Amino acid sequence: MNDMINFIDVRLFYTKTGSAKYISHLDVMRAFQRALKRSKIDFWYTEGFHPHLYLTFALPLSLGYESVAESVDFRLISPMPYEEIVHRINAVLPVGFRAIAACRPKMDAKRIRFADYDISFAAEEKDVEQTLADWYRCFDREEVTVLKKTKSGEKEIDIKPHIKLSKLEHKDGRYCFKARLASGVELNINPDLVFEAFKNFSGFKPEDIAVKRMAVYNEKMEKFR
C-alpha cells in the first residue's frame, strides 16, 4: 500500500469585521479550526502523534483591526468546487468573518511586501487646523523615527521610506486617510507606528482609531493571490 498522501492546496480569502476585530490571532486560528471541522469538508491533517488541521495564515492581523483582505491556506484530500468550499465555510464561520473566495495558491506568502489600509481617528479636544498642520509637519520631515519592537528588543527605525500616506481629511468629525505600508516577513510597519510617530512629534495621541486592511501586495504591486 502506498503511504504517500496526495493533497490539494487551497487558499481562502475572507473578511474580518465588526466585533471580530477584537478576536486575537491565536483565537482566530482556533475559530477556524473549529469551523472547518464542522464544515464536513475532506481536509488534510498533519501526520504524527498529534495530527491537526493544516492551516497557514499569510499576514496575521493586529488586534483591533478590521480587514477585507485576509487569507488562510489549507489542504484537501479530495477535490471540491471552490464555490462549494466558500459556501460550506460561510455556513459555520463565527459572526464577523465571511469567506469571499477560494482558489489555488498562486504566490508564496513570503513575497508579501505591502498592505493598504483605510484609517480614521478622532481628536475632539484639538483644533482641526492645528491637527492638520501638526500631521503634515510630522510626516513631511526627512526622517520619521520610532521605536519598533523586534525579536532582539526595541530598535529605532526611520519609517519614512516605508510608508505612503494620502492627504489627511477631516469630515463628519473624524480624520481620515489611506496608507500603504511595508508589510511582510522582511519588514512589517504596523499602522500603530504611524500614530506613535505622530504622538512623539505633536504630544497628542489620536482617539478612537479605526483601521481596516484593504489589500495586500507582492514586490511587483500585484495583489496577493
QUIRA-V990471 format. One record per residue. PSI is psi in whole degrees, -180 to 180 (* if undefined). NEAR is the number of other C-alpha atoms within 8 Angstrom. Layout:
psi-><PSI:PSI>
near-><NEAR:NEAR>
This chain:
psi-><136:118:-7:129:122:141:164:120:136:139:122:130:138:165:153:105:175:-140:-18:-19:-18:5:124:163:-39:-42:-28:-44:-44:-40:-41:-39:-45:-45:-45:-35:-32:-13:-12:25:146:80:157:135:150:159:175:-166:-28:74:139:160:128:116:134:120:130:-49:88:139:139:149:134:-5:148:166:146:19:43:157:152:138:142:180:144:154:1:147:150:138:141:-38:-37:-39:-49:-45:-48:-40:-39:-30:-17:-3:148:164:136:-13:141:122:136:-22:158:150:175:134:133:-14:147:136:-22:-13:-7:130:-24:156:143:141:144:126:142:160:168:156:64:-32:8:140:136:-51:-38:-40:-46:-42:-44:-40:-48:-36:-37:-50:-2:-4:156:-33:140:94:143:164:125:132:131:177:-26:7:-167:142:135:126:156:112:-8:-45:-11:10:146:114:138:178:134:125:147:117:142:36:6:156:131:143:165:147:137:117:147:132:153:-171:-29:-43:128:112:108:142:-27:-31:-32:-45:-31:-41:-41:-41:-42:-35:-45:-16:5:132:117:152:159:54:134:125:133:122:129:-30:157:141:160:-171:-19:11:31:139:140:126:*>
near-><2:3:4:4:5:5:9:9:10:12:13:13:12:13:14:13:11:7:8:11:13:8:10:9:10:6:8:9:9:8:10:9:9:8:12:11:8:7:10:7:9:7:10:11:9:9:7:5:4:6:8:7:10:10:8:7:8:9:8:6:7:7:9:8:12:13:12:12:11:11:11:11:14:13:12:13:11:8:6:6:6:9:8:8:11:13:9:11:12:9:7:10:11:7:6:11:11:9:12:9:10:12:8:7:10:5:7:7:9:6:9:14:13:14:13:12:12:12:12:11:12:11:9:6:4:7:7:7:6:8:9:9:8:10:10:8:8:12:8:6:7:5:7:11:10:11:8:9:7:7:4:4:6:8:8:8:8:9:11:10:5:8:11:7:8:7:6:9:7:9:7:4:7:10:12:12:12:11:12:11:14:12:13:13:7:6:8:9:11:8:8:6:10:8:10:10:12:13:11:8:8:8:7:7:8:10:7:6:9:8:12:11:13:11:11:12:13:12:9:5:7:7:8:10:6>
